Amino acid sequence: MAAAVLRNVEVVRPAHPNDFDRKRIERALKTRKRYRYVTPHVVAVMDGYRIESPCCSRNIDPDGGIVDVALLLYDADGFVWQLFRKDHKCGVWELHSTHHRLIELLDELNADPERTFWQ
């Protein structure tokens, strides 16, 4: 029986999403300043994470349904994190800021002084 030999096989896996950073984001969201009485969910998407939460303010969804809060994407070419906010009227994601470290992005998301994300 002949043995198969593989050489120079490269397995490339995307850096994001991954469970380690998803859990890190979930823990960080517990320190947010707004809507601390709801439980947001971190959903894996291609190249990052989407945060959704019940709409307790009723500003976006009068029925209090689940709404998009933020989109966190990792740009592997530029080695930066991109933070997007949702324009709920138009139904599109808008780039809010870029960060070199995930913790910097999470600090901005959690503070949210202008209610850009936690509406």
DANOR-V189673 format. One record per backbone hydrogen bond with DSSP energy under -1.0 kcal/mol. CO is the residue of the C=O (numbers start at 1). NH is the residue of the N-H. If there is no record, write none. Layout:
co:CO nh:NH
co:CO nh:NH
This chain:
co:16 nh:47
co:18 nh:22
co:19 nh:23
co:20 nh:24
co:21 nh:25
co:22 nh:26
co:23 nh:27
co:24 nh:28
co:25 nh:29
co:27 nh:30
co:28 nh:31
co:29 nh:32
co:35 nh:38
co:41 nh:52
co:43 nh:50
co:45 nh:48
co:47 nh:74
co:48 nh:45
co:49 nh:72
co:50 nh:43
co:51 nh:69
co:51 nh:70
co:52 nh:41
co:53 nh:67
co:54 nh:56
co:61 nh:64
co:65 nh:55
co:67 nh:53
co:70 nh:51
co:71 nh:84
co:72 nh:49
co:73 nh:82
co:75 nh:79
co:75 nh:80
co:80 nh:75
co:81 nh:99
co:82 nh:73
co:83 nh:96
co:83 nh:97
co:84 nh:71
co:85 nh:94
co:86 nh:88
co:87 nh:91
co:87 nh:92
co:92 nh:87
co:94 nh:85
co:97 nh:83
co:99 nh:81
co:101 nh:105
co:102 nh:106
co:103 nh:107
co:104 nh:108
co:105 nh:109
co:106 nh:110
co:107 nh:111
co:108 nh:112
co:110 nh:33
co:112 nh:115
co:117 nh:119
